[in-house]
Amino acid sequence: MPYVRSGRSGLKLPQISLGLWNNFGDDKPLATQRAILRRAFDLGVTHFDIANNYGPPAGSAESNFGRIFAEDFRAHRDELLISSKAGYHQFDGPYGEWGSRKYLLGSLDASLTRTGLDYFDIFYSHRPDPDTPVEETMGALAHAVRSGKALYAGISNYSPEQTTAAAAALKAEGVPLLIHQPRYNMFDRHIENGLFPVLDEVGAGSIVFSPLAQGMLTDRYLDGIPADSRAAEGRWISASNISKDYLEHARALNEIAKGRGQTLAQLALTWVLRHPQVTSALIGASSVAQLESSLGALAASPLTADELALIEPHAVDGLTR
């Protein structure tokens, strides 16, 4: 496993990290979750990423992770990076989402309780809040760091301009911005419009989520929509996403991947990791086999200029939206 320094910090992340977004709620067997986490760690994946609303239901991914951590990983705490986030809807009422100091710090305490941890390595503002001053939101993250409940501060889903403002607000608190977690994949390229130079300027790294576009950058849908797939269930994507236009591009990308001896998913990971500003790619896994296949991307040679030129007409921004 290659480990990459996050921006100008002293912290290194594995080039591929494991996210607990969709496969660690109460709707998935705990034994499967345990097997994925154990195998990931054995293969050098030292970073596990959670959020307060991951499940279903919200909070259950943290609770399930906490149970597995207590039984299997507590002795390895210093070998692990564990992150959590707050910003999206966690519970009803005025204090259950967005970016107020009350919500962020209350959520942090609740997340630590659910996981059984003493601290998170990274605590994120999961999304910018249009109605709360960025100084308040970043002040809450800085307080989390100063209190020892988090070692580093991060942001997610912030625009380039919002990233600049967040980094300045954190700097005023004496806390650097460690990392940005944006969505990025071949079909969603919005961060190429200005985020990378901002990350260089503020000295932050990035860890990109949804690099496989919710499974659309795998071979899962090339020959139809499986009954147990996200598209069939209407979970995050729907059957309407599996359009003729999508299939044309996905099948072309699949042929390019085959020419490199890769799966489409592995090619998609190689593609997002080509940027020096991308510290790590955050993958999900519903099985050990899927995890191992994704990690196979790290064995591939870098993309050549000719290969990038072949990919470019099929890496269509907005295809999943």
TAWO-V862775 format. One record per pair of residues at least 24 apart in sequence whose C-alpha atoms are under 6 Angstrom apart, sorted by the first residue. I is the first residue (numbers start at 1). GAP is how many residues later the second one is. D is the distance in Angstrom with one decimal. If there is no record, write none. Layout:
# TAWO-V862775
i & gap & d
I & GAP & D
I & GAP & D
This chain:
# TAWO-V862775
i & gap & d
1 & 43 & 5.4
4 & 275 & 5.8
6 & 199 & 4.4
6 & 273 & 5.8
7 & 196 & 4.9
7 & 197 & 4.2
7 & 198 & 4.1
8 & 195 & 5.0
14 & 31 & 6.0
15 & 265 & 4.3
16 & 264 & 5.2
16 & 265 & 4.9
16 & 266 & 6.0
17 & 28 & 5.8
17 & 30 & 5.3
17 & 265 & 4.8
18 & 30 & 5.1
18 & 264 & 5.6
18 & 265 & 5.2
18 & 266 & 5.9
19 & 29 & 5.9
19 & 30 & 4.7
19 & 263 & 5.8
19 & 264 & 5.6
19 & 265 & 5.2
20 & 30 & 5.4
21 & 33 & 5.4
23 & 263 & 5.7
24 & 37 & 4.9
25 & 30 & 3.9
25 & 31 & 4.8
25 & 35 & 5.2
25 & 36 & 4.8
36 & 252 & 5.1
46 & 34 & 4.9
46 & 35 & 6.0
47 & 33 & 6.0
47 & 34 & 4.5
47 & 35 & 5.8
48 & 34 & 5.1
49 & 33 & 5.9
49 & 34 & 4.9
50 & 33 & 5.9
50 & 34 & 4.7
51 & 33 & 4.5
51 & 34 & 4.4
52 & 34 & 5.8
53 & 37 & 5.4
62 & 52 & 5.7
62 & 53 & 5.3
63 & 51 & 4.8
63 & 52 & 5.4
66 & 49 & 3.8
66 & 50 & 5.6
81 & 40 & 5.6
82 & 38 & 5.7
82 & 39 & 5.4
83 & 37 & 5.5
83 & 38 & 5.7
83 & 39 & 4.6
83 & 40 & 5.7
84 & 39 & 5.3
85 & 38 & 5.6
85 & 39 & 4.5
85 & 40 & 5.9
85 & 41 & 5.4
86 & 39 & 5.6
86 & 40 & 5.2
87 & 38 & 5.8
87 & 39 & 4.6
87 & 40 & 5.4
98 & 31 & 5.5
99 & 30 & 5.3
99 & 38 & 5.4
100 & 37 & 5.9
101 & 36 & 6.0
101 & 39 & 5.2
119 & 30 & 4.3
119 & 31 & 5.3
120 & 30 & 4.7
121 & 29 & 5.4
121 & 30 & 4.9
122 & 28 & 5.8
122 & 29 & 6.0
122 & 30 & 4.7
122 & 31 & 5.7
123 & 27 & 5.9
123 & 30 & 5.3
123 & 31 & 6.0
124 & 29 & 5.9
124 & 30 & 4.4
124 & 31 & 4.9
125 & 30 & 4.8
126 & 30 & 4.8
127 & 29 & 5.5
127 & 30 & 5.3
135 & 34 & 5.4
138 & 32 & 5.6
153 & 24 & 5.8
153 & 25 & 5.8
154 & 24 & 5.7
154 & 25 & 4.9
154 & 26 & 5.8
155 & 25 & 5.0
156 & 24 & 5.4
156 & 25 & 4.4
156 & 26 & 5.6
157 & 25 & 5.0
160 & 34 & 6.0
160 & 35 & 4.8
177 & 27 & 6.0
178 & 26 & 5.0
179 & 25 & 5.0
179 & 26 & 4.7
179 & 27 & 5.1
180 & 26 & 4.6
181 & 25 & 5.6
181 & 26 & 5.0
181 & 27 & 5.4
182 & 26 & 5.2
183 & 25 & 5.5
183 & 26 & 4.8
183 & 27 & 5.8
184 & 24 & 5.7
184 & 27 & 5.7
185 & 26 & 4.6
186 & 129 & 4.6
187 & 128 & 5.6
187 & 129 & 5.1
187 & 130 & 4.6
187 & 131 & 5.7
187 & 132 & 5.3
188 & 129 & 4.7
188 & 130 & 5.5
189 & 128 & 5.2
205 & 72 & 5.8
205 & 74 & 5.7
206 & 72 & 5.0
206 & 73 & 5.4
207 & 72 & 5.7
207 & 73 & 4.7
207 & 74 & 5.5
208 & 73 & 5.1
208 & 74 & 5.8
209 & 73 & 5.0
217 & 48 & 5.6
218 & 46 & 5.2
218 & 47 & 4.7
249 & 65 & 5.0
266 & 28 & 5.7
266 & 31 & 4.5
